Amino acid sequence: MLGGELRRLRPLAASVALVIGISGCQLVDDGDNLVAGKQVFVQKCGSCHTLNRAGTTGVTGPNLDEAFQQARKDGFGESTFRGMVHRQIEIPARNPQMDPDTGKVLPLMPANLVTGDDAEDVAAYVASAVAKGGEDTGQLAQVGAATAEGTAEAENGRLEIPADPGGALAYVFADAIAQPGALDITSPNESSVPHNIALEGQGVNEVGEVVQDGGVSEISADVVQGEYQFFCTVPGHREAGMEGTLTVER
């Protein structure tokens, strides 16, 4: 697993070395809004990348903390990191990479995912946070990826489990309870990150439509007493933690 991860991150490491050697790619830290950068990173980048301080857990792109860990240990400065991240945002890789562990082609970063001041703010925030222990403090601690909390309760055979409206790889609720019988489950998704709702267990295997920007994913099933798993089927989302347990009891 470790070897596969290192091979997967090799193109990113090579980019770090390239930026180190090109002083023109280093950007001056001047007037950036780190809070805005963190917010945009969570909304636009967190579904693909893990960054501990931002609370994001995406697995379809490189783990940014691991990618920059050695460079930070070697003493390279945040201006170098910022330049490298900004360069990747402006000129994303166009050659598909294959995951050596699964054999699947990794998704490419979309062009123009963030632009202008947003791109500079994201680069500045990532540079300030990547491969660091601990947690953000001050105003930065007030923003970040949400985590699922609490229990959704079914009423009259209907259960609502919304996706996080901020675009995090999480549902609003960590788990859910319902009574045996016919059950309709809806999952509104206000964010621009695509999600759906699926349910498996006790012989049930239902998958809802993938939606975004205010869409609602829906499934129906006849459930019996026992435990089920609800989750998002978008590649990488369940693996990043977008799942929970539905307990059916009388």
Secondary structure, DSSP 8 states (H G I E B T S, - for coil): -HHHHHHHHHHHHHHHHHHHH-GGG-----S--HHHHHHHHHHHTTTT-EEGGGTEE--SS--HHHHHHHHHHTT--HHHHHHHHHHHHHS---S--B-TTT--B-----TTSS-HHHHHHHHHHHHHHTT--S---GGGGG-S-----SEEE-BTTEEE--B-TT--SSBS-SEEEE-SEEEEEEEEE-SSS-B--EEEETTEEEE---B-TTEEEEEEEEE-SEEEEEE--STTTTTTT-EEEEEE--
